[in-house]
Amino acid sequence: MRPFFFLLLCCGLAGLASAAEADDSDYRNALKLLSEGSYEEAKKAIEAVIASQPEHAGALLDLAILQCGMGLVDEAKASFEQIEVRFDPPLAIRDLIRKIRAGECRREESRAGSRLQIRLGRGYDSNANQGARDPYFMLAVDGGVIPLMLAPEFRPRSDSFTQFGLEAAYTRPGSGTLLHTYFNARKNDRISDYDQATGVIGVEEPWRIGNWESRWGGNLGATWLGGALYQKQVNAYVQVLPPWPGLPAGWRISALGDWSRLWHPTLYRFDANLLRAQALLTFQGRDTQFLGGLGVARDDGESGRAGGDRRGWTANLIVRQRLGERLLGEFSWSRQSWRGEAAYLPGLFDERREQRATLWRVGASYAVTPRQSVLLEYRFLDNQENISLFAYRSRQIMLNWQYDFDL
């Protein structure tokens, strides 16, 4: 359901509130179901509230808006007529009723189910080929060490690029089932061997058992590098959100577990299984969003992979803050640390590979129109490794134009 309806639930009820709403756990539970996208369950819960409290004006308003959002136009009109006859709604609610009668309800429902986002941008990357930070490295040969210098093509090479993104999603009314697809392509101006394209399709299903919530889903994806297929991936995940009565409003704690299988058609013994378990802390406010996560991970490669299996941990932080009516700021940080279980290449690189990759991102988006936005972002990726061949840094700056469709 579009935020349009939920804002009305939050802001329009004050003018229709009745005394019955003062201490109503059933009503609050119905609104909770509504905010989580469980529309069929929310509709039944609200109808039960109205059956037991016929003078509950706020619940009747919620039901009318929900019926509209679910495409039940005739039922919504009947509910709004009850509101007009039995109560004295404020001007904002009367204006909403007028729009419903003008046919806005059907259009709002069509937007609720599907959306499409197109993004086009230009950017600059200081290290488009992920060239090694140190041009010199030491190679162990016959008990000695030989200093060598990397060829120019393996050193950092900067380039400008054009980027195109397409994202589509469909949410099934009532069940909350989400179907989504994503495609992103980056074309460098000069270094075509490092042109990238990624495509993903997936599904997510919400579940509820008592006060426990969960989401499970899966994705299929592929990545192309330099025009050739580089990686295929299948992923499955589950997120569990247990009830935490003592948490302040807007805060949630959850646990996330996911599994991925990776195939690399052009690389020898690079296929792997990735497992991750993570604890998440989130906050959803009117102008602020926060997500923090901490977890452990394992990377089990096929037999004979250089360095063997890997173990590590992950951490991430995302903060979004509305800075004005049209301006939204975002800051994110993530850290991923890996350590191999065996020497990377015995006789050449006898140490176990240790990787610590840190990504910083700062961005801002400005809504030019309700559907069009301009986004500016800066990224800094610092990949530190004890084997200097793999250590690199990259700085990117991008300016994007984005257009959102409601289908």
Secondary structure, 3 states (H helix, E strand, C coil): CCHHHHHHHHHCHHHHCCHHHCCCHHHHHHHHHHHCCCHHHHHHHHHHHHHHCCCCHHHHHHHHHHHHHCCCHHHHHHHHHHHHHHCCCCHHHHHHHHHHHCCHHHHHHHHHHEEEEEEEEEEEECCCCCCCCCCEEEEEECCEEEEEECCHHHCCCCEEEEEEEEEEEEECCCCCCEEEEEEEEEEECCCHHHCEEEEEEEEEEEEEECCEEEEEEEEEEEEEECCEEEEEEEEEEEEEECCCCCCCCCEEEEEEEEEEEEECCCCCCCCEEEEEEEEEEEEECCCEEEEEEEEEEEEEECCCCCCCCEEEEEEEEEEEEECCCCEEEEEEEEEEEEEEEEEEECCCEEEEEEEEEEEEEEEEEEECCCCEEEEEEEEEEEEEECCHHHCEEEEEEEEEEEEEEEC
